[in-house]
Structure formats: C-alpha cells, structure tokens
C-alpha cells in the first residue's frame, strides 16, 4: 500500500482560505488521497471537485493536482502537488 504526500499543502490551504472555505481542506485532501491510492499507477494530472457553501451560495471547487513521477521506484510514497483551483457558482 502506498502513502500519499501532498508536497504543498500550505498552498492549497491558502487558496481555500482566500475565498473563505478553508473548512473543506480536510475533505478535499482526503478525496485527493483516495483518488491517488485507488486510481493512479503513473504520474498524471487529475481534478477533484467538491461543493461547499460560501456566504449562503453553493460553490463548486475544482482543484487540479499532479502525481509526480517516482524516480527511485522503490518507495511506497506517492508525491502529489497541488497546482491550481477554480471556483464556480
């Protein structure tokens, strides 16, 4: 079983905090980890969507992540980078 390491969690949290929805960080990270563990075999980019309520409006958070290539091939850790986040109504 692999472990998932989010390399730039602070960047993800800052992006969420800037729009007032830091409270979904844990859920978003859990969904990302689940996706990586069960749906990735190689380095790839993927998106996670999650809905939240901000100021009484439902917003869709669309976060893009990148699973980095495992250079040593022997570790059980999958390193992931947060790339960008978009918000829609």
C-alpha positions as CSV (number, residue, x, y, z in Angstrom):
1,X,0.0,0.0,0.0
2,X,1.3,3.4,-0.9
3,X,1.2,6.6,1.2
4,X,0.3,9.9,-0.3
5,X,2.4,13.0,0.4
6,X,0.9,16.4,-0.5
7,X,4.0,18.5,-1.0
8,X,2.4,21.9,-1.0
9,X,-0.5,21.6,1.4
10,X,0.1,25.2,2.6
11,X,-0.6,26.5,-1.0
12,X,-3.9,24.5,-1.1
13,X,-4.9,25.9,2.3
14,X,-4.0,29.5,1.3
15,X,-6.1,29.2,-1.9
16,X,-9.1,27.9,0.1
17,X,-8.7,30.5,2.8
18,X,-8.6,33.3,0.2
19,X,-12.2,32.5,-0.8
20,X,-13.4,31.7,2.7
21,X,-13.7,27.9,2.6
22,X,-10.7,26.7,4.5
23,X,-13.1,24.3,6.3
24,X,-13.2,22.0,3.3
25,X,-9.4,21.4,3.2
26,X,-9.5,18.1,5.1
27,X,-12.3,16.7,2.9
28,X,-10.5,17.8,-0.3
29,X,-7.2,16.3,0.8
30,X,-9.0,13.0,1.7
31,X,-10.7,12.8,-1.7
32,X,-7.3,13.5,-3.4
33,X,-5.6,10.8,-1.4
34,X,-8.3,8.3,-2.1
35,X,-8.1,9.1,-5.8
36,X,-4.3,8.7,-5.8
37,X,-4.4,5.4,-3.9
38,X,-7.0,3.7,-6.0
39,X,-6.9,5.3,-9.4
40,X,-3.3,6.2,-10.3
41,X,-0.5,3.9,-11.4
42,X,1.8,6.5,-13.0
43,X,2.5,10.2,-12.9
44,X,-0.6,12.1,-14.0
45,X,-2.7,15.2,-13.6
46,X,-6.2,14.9,-12.2
47,X,-9.0,17.1,-10.8
48,X,-11.1,16.8,-7.7
49,X,-14.5,18.6,-7.5
50,X,-16.2,19.4,-4.2
51,X,-19.2,21.5,-3.4
52,X,-19.3,23.9,-0.5
53,X,-21.4,26.8,0.8
54,X,-19.8,30.3,0.9
55,X,-21.9,33.3,2.1
56,X,-25.1,31.3,1.5
57,X,-24.2,30.4,-2.1
58,X,-23.2,26.9,-3.2
59,X,-19.8,27.0,-4.9
60,X,-18.0,24.2,-6.8
61,X,-14.3,23.9,-6.0
62,X,-12.3,22.4,-8.9
63,X,-8.8,21.6,-7.7
64,X,-6.0,20.3,-10.0
65,X,-3.3,18.0,-8.7
66,X,-0.3,16.4,-10.2
67,X,1.1,13.0,-9.2
68,X,4.8,13.2,-9.6
69,X,6.9,10.6,-11.2
70,X,8.5,8.2,-8.7
71,X,12.2,8.5,-9.6
72,X,13.7,5.8,-7.3
73,X,10.9,3.2,-7.9
74,X,11.3,1.6,-4.5
75,X,9.4,3.9,-2.2
76,X,5.8,3.4,-1.1
77,X,5.2,7.1,-1.2
78,X,3.3,8.9,-4.0
79,X,4.2,12.6,-4.0
80,X,1.4,14.9,-5.2
81,X,1.5,18.7,-6.0
82,X,-1.5,21.0,-5.8
83,X,-1.5,23.1,-9.0
84,X,-4.5,25.4,-9.2
85,X,-8.0,25.9,-8.0
86,X,-11.1,27.3,-9.7
87,X,-14.4,28.2,-8.2
88,X,-17.8,28.3,-10.0
89,X,-21.3,29.0,-8.9
